[in-house]
Amino acid sequence: MSATIELSPELLRARSPRIILLGPRGGANVGAVGRAIKNMGGGLLLTVDASFDAAQARRMAVHGRDVFAARVQARDLDEAVSGCSMVVGTTARRGAYRVGAVEIGTVARDLVATEAGGAEAGGAGPARPFAFVFGPEDRGLSNDEITRCHRLAFIPTASEYSSLNLSQAVLICLYEVLLARATLRAPEARPGRPPADAAATARMLEDLEGSLIDIGFLAEDHPERVMASLRSLLCRGGLDERELSILHGLARQIRWFAAGGREVVAEKRSRGAK
């Protein structure tokens, strides 16, 4: 079993996309994921809370053994997505937390377009990577894990049997990325506006949730469902750093206003002050 690897700045900006496996238990599955990554042109494999037969995984990886050997064992999902611009959760199920799931081909095209535009806008160095997150083989992503993702993607299947093997799902996601990269032109870059970091976006969303609870827009006991829709709305096209700063400022202003700032604003307006 390999040790946890410190995610250095160089590694954080390494091969995109990242394929993050949460709680994988099958060595054959993990090895086949390494092979799928190799088939589709590369990427960085990360595991969280992994417990599998490494020898079996190496055998199953075949010519993707270098991908498997270079895998990163992250401490948790937050570390695994650190430095990413967009985090896409994968799901085959339906439910209140999954109503915003979009077909994988559409998601891949959006990701690649944002990736290309961000690389041009960023100027120095490669664009921030994006990530696909896959849950354990037997249950997929939990509702809590879903809420940590910016977007959700599903793979269309026949209704008779919709469950895919983990490596099959990874392969299809990466195929759609490969296809999008081969066919899409980069959009007009936005000079000086590099994409926002996933961890910073997560902090902003937490602040926004707290602010919306303060003003009664979200229910204090169950804010998750509405917040999931807001997360999907705000992160659908990927945020750049300026947009993230504006939203963070909005969240802080809402909280300040709810805590008594309203009276300050009213008093200034009564004096004609700004």
Rosetta silent file (secondary structure, phi, psi, omega in degrees, C-alpha in Angstrom):
SEQUENCE: MSATIELSPELLRARSPRIILLGPRGGANVGAVGRAIKNMGGGLLLTVDASFDAAQARRMAVHGRDVFAARVQARDLDEAVSGCSMVVGTTARRGAYRVGAVEIGTVARDLVATEAGGAEAGGAGPARPFAFVFGPEDRGLSNDEITRCHRLAFIPTASEYSSLNLSQAVLICLYEVLLARATLRAPEARPGRPPADAAATARMLEDLEGSLIDIGFLAEDHPERVMASLRSLLCRGGLDERELSILHGLARQIRWFAAGGREVVAEKRSRGAK
SCORE:     score description
SCORE:     0.000 S_00000001
   1 L     0.000  131.950 -179.337    0.000    0.000    0.000 S_00000001
   2 L   -79.990  156.684  179.903    1.403    3.387   -0.942 S_00000001
   3 L   -83.933  162.029  174.732    1.654    6.195    1.572 S_00000001
   4 L   -62.910  134.812 -178.179   -0.308    9.422    1.436 S_00000001
   5 L  -104.843  130.094  177.962    1.467   11.852   -0.899 S_00000001
   6 L   -64.518  129.644 -177.791    1.644   15.538   -0.068 S_00000001
   7 L   -82.493   92.360 -179.948   -0.197   17.475   -2.770 S_00000001
   8 L   -72.368  162.473  176.967    2.501   19.926   -3.870 S_00000001
   9 H   -56.023  -36.630  179.179    1.633   22.942   -6.075 S_00000001
  10 H   -65.556  -42.189 -179.478    3.191   21.127   -9.018 S_00000001
  11 H   -70.397  -34.225  179.796    1.094   18.030   -8.411 S_00000001
  12 H   -60.995  -31.908 -178.976   -2.037   20.091   -7.879 S_00000001
  13 L   -99.927   13.880 -179.646   -1.716   21.416  -11.407 S_00000001
  14 L   -74.769 -175.264 -172.520   -0.754   18.061  -12.869 S_00000001
  15 L   -30.339  125.015  177.024   -2.650   16.006  -15.398 S_00000001
  16 L  -110.912  140.427    5.053   -6.277   16.962  -15.853 S_00000001
  17 L   -85.868  164.557  169.035   -8.777   15.609  -15.246 S_00000001
  18 E   -86.653  139.152  173.244   -8.374   14.122  -11.830 S_00000001
  19 E  -110.366  112.409 -174.822  -10.206   10.880  -11.251 S_00000001
  20 E  -108.206  119.861  178.901  -11.087   10.659   -7.562 S_00000001
  21 E  -105.652  118.794  178.322  -12.261    7.329   -6.173 S_00000001
  22 E   -95.816  120.903  175.426  -13.909    7.496   -2.752 S_00000001
  23 L    61.950   38.745  178.592  -13.716    4.292   -0.718 S_00000001
  24 L   -68.749  141.754 -177.563  -12.779    1.852   -3.517 S_00000001
  25 L  -121.153  -17.146 -177.041  -12.601   -1.760   -2.336 S_00000001
  26 L   -99.810  117.829  178.978  -11.968   -3.816   -5.473 S_00000001
  27 H   -59.639  -40.559  178.945   -8.379   -4.127   -6.677 S_00000001
  28 H   -61.785  -39.376  179.624   -9.554   -5.184  -10.137 S_00000001
  29 H   -65.038  -46.025 -178.442  -11.756   -2.091  -10.336 S_00000001
  30 H   -65.164  -41.622  177.709   -8.983    0.308   -9.346 S_00000001
  31 H   -62.480  -41.996  179.426   -6.553   -1.300  -11.787 S_00000001
  32 H   -65.888  -31.433  174.787   -9.104   -1.111  -14.583 S_00000001
  33 H   -64.515  -42.240  176.209   -9.596    2.580  -13.797 S_00000001
  34 H   -59.123  -40.893  178.066   -5.846    3.079  -14.267 S_00000001
  35 H   -65.266  -41.022  179.143   -6.095    1.343  -17.621 S_00000001
  36 H   -62.045  -41.740  177.883   -9.078    3.510  -18.619 S_00000001
  37 H   -60.623  -42.673  178.749   -7.136    6.676  -17.784 S_00000001
  38 H   -64.928  -43.458  179.194   -4.271    5.467  -19.969 S_00000001
  39 H   -55.957  -39.107 -170.952   -6.680    4.563  -22.804 S_00000001
  40 L  -100.734   17.225  168.713   -8.186    8.025  -22.858 S_00000001
  41 L    99.931   10.823  172.811   -5.027   10.093  -22.813 S_00000001
  42 L   104.362  169.928 -175.583   -4.035   10.478  -19.211 S_00000001
  43 L   155.381  172.553 -179.029   -5.118   12.055  -15.978 S_00000001
  44 E  -108.952  126.429  179.240   -4.266   11.803  -12.294 S_00000001
  45 E   -93.389  125.610  176.048   -5.760    8.989  -10.200 S_00000001
  46 E  -124.840  142.615  176.101   -6.530    9.825   -6.573 S_00000001
  47 E  -124.440  148.124  177.145   -8.043    7.574   -3.921 S_00000001
  48 E  -130.035  131.738  179.033   -9.633    8.432   -0.572 S_00000001
  49 L    53.085   48.798 -175.864  -10.269    5.859    2.172 S_00000001
  50 L   -90.842  142.910  174.947   -9.074    3.095   -0.139 S_00000001
  51 L  -148.464   95.700 -176.156   -8.742   -0.559    0.857 S_00000001
  52 L  -149.100  167.269 -179.900   -7.974   -2.895   -2.029 S_00000001
  53 L   -79.643  105.286 -176.017   -5.555   -5.551   -3.253 S_00000001
  54 H   -65.296  -36.604  179.475   -2.731   -3.535   -4.845 S_00000001
  55 H   -63.837  -42.775  177.731   -1.184   -6.567   -6.568 S_00000001
  56 H   -63.381  -39.627  179.198   -4.506   -7.385   -8.219 S_00000001
  57 H   -63.375  -42.926  179.507   -4.865   -3.734   -9.256 S_00000001
  58 H   -61.788  -41.450  179.013   -1.413   -3.693  -10.870 S_00000001
  59 H   -63.384  -42.007 -176.456   -2.234   -6.813  -12.880 S_00000001
  60 H   -73.006  -24.775 -178.549   -5.546   -5.379  -14.046 S_00000001
  61 H   -68.869  -24.947  179.919   -3.997   -2.036  -15.021 S_00000001
  62 H    51.894 -117.440 -177.702   -1.939   -3.757  -17.783 S_00000001
  63 H   -79.894    1.952  173.417   -0.301   -0.888  -19.746 S_00000001
  64 H   -97.764   19.763 -178.895   -1.817    1.633  -17.350 S_00000001
  65 H   -64.171  -28.834  177.096    0.473    0.495  -14.547 S_00000001
  66 H   -67.138  -35.521  176.018    2.319    3.803  -14.660 S_00000001
  67 H   -64.952  -44.680  179.391   -0.970    5.592  -13.957 S_00000001
  68 H   -63.853  -42.291 -178.955   -1.658    3.241  -11.051 S_00000001
  69 H   -64.500  -30.463 -177.415    1.893    3.640   -9.713 S_00000001
  70 L   -89.772    6.170 -177.197    1.570    7.450   -9.800 S_00000001
  71 L   -60.975  155.805  178.871   -1.723    7.454   -7.916 S_00000001
  72 E  -115.616  131.518  172.660   -2.206    9.762   -4.942 S_00000001
  73 E   -98.053  102.643 -179.534   -3.836    8.703   -1.691 S_00000001
  74 E   -84.083  153.159 -179.052   -5.480   11.861   -0.398 S_00000001
  75 L   -68.711  -36.648 -178.693   -6.530   12.237    3.236 S_00000001
  76 L  -159.253  179.341 -177.706  -10.055   13.302    2.344 S_00000001
  77 H   -64.739  -37.269  179.825  -12.173   14.714   -0.463 S_00000001
  78 H   -58.981  -43.969  178.636  -11.187   18.295    0.369 S_00000001
  79 H   -67.580  -38.625 -177.300   -7.522   17.484   -0.163 S_00000001
  80 H   -62.694  -33.556 -177.112   -8.278   15.488   -3.306 S_00000001
  81 H   -98.161    0.335 -178.610  -10.003   18.436   -5.004 S_00000001
  82 L   -58.185  130.478  179.829   -7.607   21.109   -3.710 S_00000001
  83 L    90.073   -6.547 -179.941   -6.420   23.270   -6.594 S_00000001
  84 L   -80.672  158.242  175.700   -9.206   22.185   -8.956 S_00000001
  85 L   -94.821  -33.421 -176.196  -11.434   24.609  -10.823 S_00000001
  86 E  -143.680  136.067 -179.607  -14.510   22.375  -11.129 S_00000001
  87 E  -119.334  118.808 -176.560  -15.601   19.260   -9.231 S_00000001
  88 E  -111.737  118.550  174.062  -18.089   16.954  -10.957 S_00000001
  89 E   -85.936  148.196  179.897  -19.861   14.261   -8.992 S_00000001
  90 E  -110.961  139.867 -177.140  -21.129   11.202  -10.844 S_00000001
  91 L  -150.314  146.203  173.539  -24.473    9.591  -10.104 S_00000001
  92 L  -112.723   -8.555 -176.420  -26.833    6.975  -11.498 S_00000001
  93 L   -96.212  165.058  175.386  -29.530    7.586   -8.900 S_00000001
  94 L  -115.768  159.295 -179.393  -32.286   10.167   -8.725 S_00000001
  95 L   161.292  177.922 -175.461  -33.421   12.145   -5.721 S_00000001
  96 H   -60.403  -34.748 -177.904  -33.710   15.620   -4.245 S_00000001
  97 H   -82.634   -7.026 -172.085  -29.935   16.085   -4.153 S_00000001
  98 H  -120.438   13.170 -176.155  -29.489   14.855   -7.718 S_00000001
  99 L   -66.101  -22.203 -177.947  -32.119   16.776   -9.671 S_00000001
 100 L   -90.740    8.821 -178.767  -29.437   18.921  -11.342 S_00000001
 101 L   -63.884  137.779 -177.052  -27.538   16.000  -12.888 S_00000001
 102 E  -122.002  147.914  179.735  -26.667   16.580  -16.560 S_00000001
 103 E   -55.859  138.497 -170.437  -25.735   14.091  -19.285 S_00000001
 104 H   -59.593  -34.816  179.635  -21.966   13.502  -19.281 S_00000001
 105 H   -62.090  -41.404  178.095  -21.377   14.610  -22.865 S_00000001
 106 H   -65.483  -44.516  179.263  -22.784   18.062  -22.124 S_00000001
 107 H   -61.547  -44.234 -179.010  -20.772   18.346  -18.917 S_00000001
 108 H   -60.893  -42.926  179.541  -17.555   17.288  -20.675 S_00000001
 109 H   -63.828  -40.354  177.419  -17.981   19.909  -23.392 S_00000001
 110 H   -63.476  -43.244 -179.095  -18.569   22.610  -20.781 S_00000001
 111 H   -62.750  -45.183 -177.329  -15.513   21.518  -18.803 S_00000001
 112 H   -68.315  -38.842  177.220  -13.214   21.475  -21.812 S_00000001
 113 H   -63.379  -43.649  178.495  -14.438   24.860  -23.042 S_00000001
 114 H   -66.355  -40.249  178.293  -13.863   26.368  -19.592 S_00000001
 115 H   -58.723  -47.263 -177.381  -10.478   24.630  -19.328 S_00000001
 116 H   -67.009  -44.678  178.592   -9.298   26.069  -22.632 S_00000001
 117 H   -64.853  -38.149  179.305  -10.540   29.551  -21.900 S_00000001
 118 H   -66.828  -36.643  179.441   -9.070   29.481  -18.397 S_00000001
 119 H   -64.121  -40.612  179.296   -5.645   28.432  -19.658 S_00000001
 120 H   -70.191  -41.171 -177.374   -5.558   31.393  -22.023 S_00000001
 121 H   -70.191  -33.855 -175.957   -6.892   33.820  -19.416 S_00000001
 122 H   -67.613  -29.559  177.357   -4.543   32.605  -16.693 S_00000001
 123 L    80.589  -75.970 -174.611   -1.467   33.509  -18.668 S_00000001
 124 L   -94.575  128.958  174.041    1.226   31.771  -16.642 S_00000001
 125 L    78.891  174.063 -178.130    1.246   28.007  -16.228 S_00000001
 126 L   -73.786  160.686  176.499   -1.403   25.394  -16.964 S_00000001
 127 L   -67.385  157.731  174.127   -5.081   25.827  -16.205 S_00000001
 128 L   -63.127  140.220  178.915   -6.432   24.442  -12.958 S_00000001
 129 L   -72.749  159.271  169.319   -7.498   20.810  -13.419 S_00000001
 130 E  -108.938  165.739 -172.679  -11.079   19.662  -13.117 S_00000001
 131 E  -134.681  144.987  167.720  -12.106   16.500  -11.298 S_00000001
 132 E  -108.132  133.413 -178.738  -14.591   13.660  -11.575 S_00000001
 133 E  -114.119  129.137 -179.552  -15.606   12.081   -8.260 S_00000001
 134 E  -120.585  135.583 -179.931  -16.816    8.461   -8.051 S_00000001
 135 L   -84.703  179.537  178.925  -18.296    6.847   -4.962 S_00000001
 136 L   -57.549  152.306 -175.348  -17.792    3.321   -3.598 S_00000001
 137 L   -57.194  -33.568 -171.522  -18.712    0.459   -5.918 S_00000001
 138 L   -89.477  -14.897 -174.813  -21.696   -0.680   -3.844 S_00000001
 139 L  -143.220  -12.848 -177.685  -23.493    2.609   -3.183 S_00000001
 140 L    74.910 -162.955 -177.448  -22.032    5.545   -5.102 S_00000001
 141 L   -77.667  141.568  175.661  -21.730    9.022   -3.616 S_00000001
 142 L   -78.441  167.760  177.460  -23.561    9.919   -0.412 S_00000001
 143 H   -60.921  -38.456  178.793  -25.762   13.012   -0.173 S_00000001
 144 H   -64.510  -41.747  178.503  -23.057   14.758    1.851 S_00000001
 145 H   -66.972  -36.400  177.044  -20.436   13.996   -0.795 S_00000001
 146 H   -58.892  -39.744 -177.281  -22.816   15.191   -3.510 S_00000001
 147 L   -68.819  -13.932  178.326  -23.068   18.572   -1.789 S_00000001
 148 L   -87.005   -4.931 -177.962  -19.278   18.998   -2.099 S_00000001
 149 L   -98.791  147.584  179.566  -19.476   18.834   -5.899 S_00000001
 150 L   -80.785  -35.880  179.640  -20.141   21.799   -8.164 S_00000001
 151 E  -137.162  162.129  176.307  -21.945   19.827  -10.843 S_00000001
 152 E  -123.408  140.428  179.544  -23.451   16.364  -11.243 S_00000001
 153 E  -127.340  146.402  173.513  -23.184   14.147  -14.295 S_00000001
 154 E  -129.823  156.597  178.090  -24.961   10.959  -15.299 S_00000001
 155 L  -106.283  119.676  179.355  -24.339    8.432  -18.067 S_00000001
 156 L   -61.787  134.198  178.683  -27.440    7.496  -20.088 S_00000001
 157 L  -139.685  168.944  174.518  -28.134    3.761  -19.943 S_00000001
 158 L   -67.694  142.019 -176.133  -30.921    1.326  -20.790 S_00000001
 159 L   -65.846  -25.338 -177.970  -33.652    1.362  -18.169 S_00000001
 160 L   -62.904  -33.811 -178.559  -33.526   -2.428  -17.772 S_00000001
 161 L  -155.910   98.692 -172.101  -30.093   -2.281  -16.107 S_00000001
 162 L   -94.227  -11.138 -175.150  -28.576    1.115  -15.384 S_00000001
 163 L   -75.791  128.063  177.264  -25.718    0.138  -13.061 S_00000001
 164 L  -107.549  148.049  169.349  -22.226    0.485  -14.547 S_00000001
 165 L   -63.260  148.931 -177.356  -18.984   -0.984  -13.316 S_00000001
 166 H   -53.502  -48.816 -177.513  -16.707    1.673  -11.799 S_00000001
 167 H   -67.769  -31.942  175.646  -14.093    1.431  -14.556 S_00000001
 168 H   -62.958  -44.457 -179.761  -16.778    1.534  -17.243 S_00000001
 169 H   -63.082  -43.803  178.328  -18.124    4.770  -15.811 S_00000001
 170 H   -61.453  -44.421 -178.618  -14.635    6.302  -15.637 S_00000001
 171 H   -59.360  -44.847 -178.335  -13.900    5.233  -19.213 S_00000001
 172 H   -66.317  -42.661  177.704  -17.071    6.842  -20.577 S_00000001
 173 H   -59.304  -45.994 -178.726  -16.465   10.103  -18.704 S_00000001
 174 H   -70.169  -32.533  175.409  -12.910   10.303  -20.001 S_00000001
 175 H   -61.866  -43.097 -179.820  -13.996    9.376  -23.528 S_00000001
 176 H   -64.985  -35.807  175.898  -16.399   12.323  -23.542 S_00000001
 177 H   -65.805  -46.022  179.672  -13.574   14.607  -22.360 S_00000001
 178 H   -59.366  -44.454  179.658  -11.246   13.260  -25.059 S_00000001
 179 H   -63.611  -43.343 -179.884  -13.929   13.782  -27.704 S_00000001
 180 H   -63.647  -40.488  179.690  -14.667   17.317  -26.499 S_00000001
 181 H   -65.683  -29.905 -178.805  -10.983   18.240  -26.561 S_00000001
 182 H   -79.669  -20.727 -170.745  -10.711   16.977  -30.125 S_00000001
 183 H  -117.485  -20.423 -174.005  -13.729   18.866  -31.427 S_00000001
 184 L   -94.335  140.850  170.010  -14.269   22.069  -29.458 S_00000001
 185 L   -87.286  148.319  177.547  -12.670   25.442  -30.089 S_00000001
 186 L   -68.774  141.857  175.702  -11.659   27.458  -27.084 S_00000001
 187 L   -73.149  172.572  175.272  -14.004   30.349  -26.249 S_00000001
 188 L   -59.848  127.028  179.349  -12.841   33.925  -26.065 S_00000001
 189 L   -72.938  151.094  176.692  -10.504   34.181  -23.104 S_00000001
 190 L  -105.218   98.804 -172.606  -11.251   36.692  -20.369 S_00000001
 191 L   -53.728  134.544  175.217   -7.890   38.414  -19.790 S_00000001
 192 L    75.475   11.890 -177.811   -6.749   38.470  -16.205 S_00000001
 193 L  -123.903   74.558  177.801   -9.539   36.232  -14.940 S_00000001
 194 L   -67.380  155.596 -179.046   -8.139   32.795  -14.065 S_00000001
 195 E   -65.247  150.668 -179.696  -10.599   30.168  -12.833 S_00000001
 196 L   -74.523  151.988  176.601  -11.376   30.016   -9.133 S_00000001
 197 L   -77.080  141.197 -177.208   -9.964   27.312   -6.892 S_00000001
 198 H   -60.577  -38.956 -179.298  -12.427   24.607   -5.812 S_00000001
 199 H   -65.944  -39.807  177.916  -11.532   24.976   -2.126 S_00000001
 200 H   -67.296  -37.801  176.865  -12.120   28.739   -2.254 S_00000001
 201 H   -63.203  -40.863  178.961  -15.430   28.152   -4.036 S_00000001
 202 H   -62.167  -40.691  178.884  -16.452   25.701   -1.294 S_00000001
 203 H   -65.144  -40.747  177.969  -15.688   28.311    1.390 S_00000001
 204 H   -61.677  -43.250 -179.275  -17.737   30.910   -0.460 S_00000001
 205 H   -64.948  -36.491  175.996  -20.697   28.531   -0.732 S_00000001
 206 H   -64.573  -42.727  178.011  -20.500   27.784    2.997 S_00000001
 207 H   -64.463  -41.343 -179.842  -20.499   31.528    3.756 S_00000001
 208 H   -64.893  -40.464  178.169  -23.385   32.097    1.365 S_00000001
 209 H   -60.501  -46.208  179.096  -25.388   29.281    2.973 S_00000001
 210 H   -61.832  -39.267  179.925  -24.854   30.787    6.428 S_00000001
 211 H   -66.570  -41.079 -179.291  -25.867   34.240    5.205 S_00000001
 212 H   -71.031  -27.532  172.124  -29.030   32.949    3.556 S_00000001
 213 H   -68.876  -40.746 -179.148  -29.937   31.129    6.764 S_00000001
 214 H   -58.506  -36.722 -176.833  -29.433   34.387    8.688 S_00000001
 215 L   -94.931    4.456  175.608  -32.011   36.215    6.566 S_00000001
 216 L    83.431    7.777  178.103  -34.468   33.315    6.591 S_00000001
 217 L   -72.593  -36.840  176.129  -34.150   32.410    2.922 S_00000001
 218 L  -107.688  142.591  175.916  -32.886   28.934    3.827 S_00000001
 219 L   -70.721  133.078 -176.508  -34.354   26.789    6.579 S_00000001
 220 L   -64.197  -34.276 -176.158  -31.859   26.413    9.404 S_00000001
 221 L   -84.125  -27.892 -179.002  -32.654   22.727    9.948 S_00000001
 222 L  -141.025   72.249 -179.648  -32.733   21.636    6.287 S_00000001
 223 L   -85.896   -6.088 -165.142  -30.899   24.053    3.939 S_00000001
 224 H   -64.673  -42.118 -172.852  -29.352   21.313    1.789 S_00000001
 225 H   -66.694  -47.801  178.944  -31.914   20.882   -0.979 S_00000001
 226 H   -66.429  -38.280 -179.337  -32.250   24.528   -1.953 S_00000001
 227 H   -64.656  -33.135  177.533  -28.512   25.013   -1.505 S_00000001
 228 H   -62.413  -39.718  178.437  -27.853   22.146   -3.921 S_00000001
 229 H   -68.946  -40.272  177.373  -29.841   23.986   -6.582 S_00000001
 230 H   -64.195  -40.662  178.536  -28.004   27.243   -5.876 S_00000001
 231 H   -60.115  -44.521  178.836  -24.668   25.456   -6.051 S_00000001
 232 H   -63.078  -41.895 -179.847  -25.581   24.026   -9.442 S_00000001
 233 H   -64.043  -47.755 -174.418  -26.752   27.429  -10.687 S_00000001
 234 H   -73.311  -30.925 -173.242  -23.694   29.373   -9.523 S_00000001
 235 H  -102.992    2.517 -172.704  -21.070   26.821  -10.564 S_00000001
 236 L   -55.392  -44.448 -177.487  -22.590   25.583  -13.820 S_00000001
 237 L   -98.940    2.623 -176.799  -20.189   27.458  -16.076 S_00000001
 238 L    83.276  129.130 -179.869  -17.252   27.583  -13.672 S_00000001
 239 L   -91.603  142.564  169.313  -16.408   30.680  -11.626 S_00000001
 240 E   -95.168  175.132 -172.949  -13.393   32.846  -12.242 S_00000001
 241 H   -65.386  -35.023  178.957  -11.535   34.540   -9.397 S_00000001
 242 H   -67.891  -44.126  178.660  -13.277   37.897   -9.851 S_00000001
 243 H   -61.721  -40.137  178.320  -16.733   36.301   -9.853 S_00000001
 244 H   -62.789  -41.745  179.385  -15.820   34.334   -6.744 S_00000001
 245 H   -62.592  -40.060  178.616  -14.699   37.520   -5.007 S_00000001
 246 H   -63.315  -46.072 -178.622  -18.005   39.219   -5.879 S_00000001
 247 H   -66.026  -37.411  177.165  -20.059   36.316   -4.511 S_00000001
 248 H   -64.311  -40.982  177.139  -17.950   36.167   -1.360 S_00000001
 249 H   -63.821  -38.137  177.316  -18.525   39.890   -0.881 S_00000001
 250 H   -61.315  -44.892  179.847  -22.250   39.386   -1.418 S_00000001
 251 H   -61.689  -43.812  179.633  -22.352   36.693    1.265 S_00000001
 252 H   -65.012  -39.288 -178.950  -20.492   38.906    3.750 S_00000001
 253 H   -67.176  -39.118  177.490  -22.738   41.883    2.982 S_00000001
 254 H   -61.221  -45.039 -178.984  -25.908   39.832    3.516 S_00000001
 255 H   -65.187  -42.223  178.237  -24.614   38.640    6.879 S_00000001
 256 H   -62.922  -42.968 -179.642  -23.593   42.171    7.911 S_00000001
 257 H   -61.968  -43.245 -179.030  -26.970   43.538    6.826 S_00000001
 258 H   -68.391  -27.127 -176.588  -28.822   40.865    8.802 S_00000001
 259 H   -88.325    7.695  178.744  -26.697   41.554   11.910 S_00000001
 260 H   128.502   -6.007  179.881  -27.653   45.238   12.092 S_00000001
 261 H   -64.520  -22.535  179.029  -26.207   46.777    8.980 S_00000001
 262 H   -57.539  -42.297 -179.218  -29.695   47.637    7.776 S_00000001
 263 H   -65.590  -36.860  178.903  -29.942   50.403   10.364 S_00000001
 264 H   -64.122  -44.719  179.528  -26.547   51.770    9.292 S_00000001
 265 H   -62.952  -44.326 -179.000  -27.652   51.880    5.648 S_00000001
 266 H   -61.652  -41.294 -178.514  -30.966   53.504    6.544 S_00000001
 267 H   -65.957  -41.748  178.685  -29.227   56.178    8.625 S_00000001
 268 H   -64.156  -42.532 -179.699  -26.748   56.988    5.833 S_00000001
 269 H   -65.073  -34.023  179.193  -29.523   57.243    3.276 S_00000001
 270 H   -65.763  -26.076  177.776  -31.469   59.573    5.534 S_00000001
 271 L   -93.812   -1.962 -178.264  -28.425   61.900    5.475 S_00000001
 272 L    77.630   13.519 -179.721  -27.947   61.501    1.759 S_00000001
 273 L   -87.194  160.246  177.291  -24.640   59.769    2.341 S_00000001
 274 L   -94.899    0.000    0.000  -23.331   56.825    0.339 S_00000001
